[in-house]
Amino acid sequence: MSSTGKVIKKKKWLPWMFLAPHLTIFTIFFLLPVIFGLYISLTDWDLFNSPTFVGLANYQDLLFNEQSTFYEQLRIGLKNTFLFVLFSVPSCIIVPLILAAALNTKPKLAKLFQSLFYLPSLFAISAVVIIWTLIFNVNYGPINTILQSDIPWTGTQPYAWIALVVVTVWWTIGGNMIIYQAALNGISKDFYEAADIDGATTLQKFFKITLPAIRGQILYTVVMTTIAQFNVYGQPLMLTGGGPNNSTRVLLMYIQQNAFGSGQSIAGMASAMAVILGLCIMVVSAIQFKFLRKE
């Protein structure tokens, strides 16, 4: 083989050499678990004995058998998961965007407050919930002390949802805020100067210049935040325990209960629930992509 042919062959394999570590990690930690999970969802398995293939029986129980306990669990879990996404995602997008826009007008203080707002995202969810459990405490929590009330924030509705959303926004606010700040810094100042000459107000500049300029970043954060909130688990588990009356018990709590809870494990049914949750995430994300790209 000529030297030219060897160089061409080497260049052909060079990109794959760089991609190999990422493809290996993707295959081991994502692709293979997904394939295994899909297979387990078609079986009756208790994590100890060999899986018994049952076809679509698990999905039939979950979706159509109204007498089944798992049908009720899926209905309650999905409803509460969708409610949490509906309540939390707008706040996790709007609040960081407002903060980023405000900090963008005060560059001298931006770095300080950026660090302060990003700090909670470095904490484990267990530490976050412990902090907010004390804050929401009925008897000596600072919120009830300030409001001079005795609201049981984690024990009654709608306060339980309010508490969950507040904790989630506080915990995740930093990531999206930094993305928006980077996007805002990339907008040319000429646009704002031209708008000032035309007499545009602050709100007009925000909606006519800022939002269209960072549309791509907003699309990214909306989709990624939605996916993250669909996978909510720690906040309701530790803050409300799924209560009151299972009103905040999300689907992942039922999945964990069936797969690893006390008593006999039903890993096949838990995997089928997880597959349905994954399909819901895919459908919602696809709708968001189509709508936001169109807009």
Secondary structure, 3 states (H helix, E strand, C coil): CCHHHHHHHHHHHHHHHHHHHHHHHHHHHHHHHHHHHHHHCCEECCCCCCCEECCCHHHHHHHCCCCCHHHHHHHHHHHHHHHHHHHHHHHHHHHHHHHHHHHHCCHHHHHHHHHHHHHHHHCCHHHHHHHHHHHCCCCCCHHHHHHCCCCCCCCCCCHHHHHHHHHHHHHHHHHHHHHHHHHHHCCCHHHHHHHHHCCCCHHHHHHHHHHHHCHHHHHHHHHHHHHHHHCCCHHHHHHHCCCCCCCCCCHHHHHHHHHHCCCCCCHHHHHHHHHHHHHHHHHHHHHHHHHHHHC
